[in-house]
Amino acid sequence: MQMQTFTAVIHKEEDLFVAECSEVGTVGQGRTVEEALANLKEATELYLEEFPLKTNPERAFVTTFEVTGVAKT
């Protein structure tokens, strides 16, 4: 079986960390970053067993951008 690499974006919501994989659309959560990532990995593996990717995930990339005039709340 071929290993694939995906991107996880992690943020905190109240007392849980939420990890999201935008390439697949899966989400995991946990009380620690490690737990959230482990749950995301499991969710992604289960999803891909049922719905294999038809496109090459290596075509996706992550970048950053800047905005000006962000209001402070």
C-alpha positions as CSV (number, residue, x, y, z in Angstrom):
1,M,0.0,0.0,0.0
2,Q,1.3,3.4,-1.0
3,M,1.9,6.1,1.7
4,Q,0.2,9.4,1.0
5,T,0.9,12.7,2.7
6,F,-1.9,15.1,3.6
7,T,-2.1,18.5,5.4
8,A,-3.7,19.0,8.8
9,V,-4.9,22.4,10.0
10,I,-5.3,22.5,13.8
11,H,-7.2,25.0,15.9
12,K,-8.6,25.1,19.4
13,E,-12.3,25.2,20.1
14,E,-13.0,25.6,23.8
15,D,-11.3,22.7,25.5
16,L,-10.7,20.5,22.4
17,F,-8.2,20.7,19.5
18,V,-9.8,20.2,16.1
19,A,-7.7,18.9,13.2
20,E,-9.0,19.2,9.6
21,C,-7.7,17.8,6.4
22,S,-8.9,20.0,3.5
23,E,-7.6,17.6,0.8
24,V,-10.0,14.9,1.9
25,G,-12.6,16.8,4.0
26,T,-12.0,14.8,7.2
27,V,-11.9,16.1,10.8
28,G,-10.6,14.7,14.1
29,Q,-10.7,16.2,17.6
30,G,-9.0,15.5,20.9
31,R,-7.9,17.0,24.2
32,T,-4.4,17.2,22.9
33,V,-2.8,18.0,19.5
34,E,-1.5,14.5,19.3
35,E,-4.9,13.0,20.0
36,A,-6.6,15.2,17.5
37,L,-4.0,14.2,14.8
38,A,-4.4,10.5,15.7
39,N,-8.2,10.8,15.3
40,L,-7.8,12.7,12.0
41,K,-5.5,10.0,10.7
42,E,-8.0,7.3,11.6
43,A,-10.9,9.2,10.1
44,T,-8.9,9.8,6.9
45,E,-7.9,6.2,6.6
46,L,-11.5,5.0,7.1
47,Y,-12.8,7.6,4.6
48,L,-10.2,6.6,1.9
49,E,-11.0,2.9,2.3
50,E,-14.6,3.7,1.3
51,F,-13.9,6.6,-1.1
52,P,-10.4,6.4,-2.7
53,L,-9.0,9.6,-4.2
54,K,-9.4,9.9,-7.9
55,T,-7.0,12.8,-8.2
56,N,-3.3,13.1,-7.4
57,P,-3.1,14.6,-3.9
58,E,0.4,15.9,-4.7
59,R,-1.3,18.6,-6.9
60,A,-2.6,20.3,-3.8
61,F,-0.4,22.8,-2.0
62,V,-0.5,25.0,1.0
63,T,0.4,28.7,0.9
64,T,-0.1,31.8,3.0
65,F,-1.4,35.3,2.2
66,E,-1.7,38.6,3.9
67,V,-4.7,41.0,4.3
68,T,-4.7,44.6,5.3
69,G,-7.2,46.6,7.4
70,V,-8.2,43.7,9.7
71,A,-10.4,45.2,12.5
72,K,-9.5,44.3,16.1
73,T,-12.4,43.1,18.2
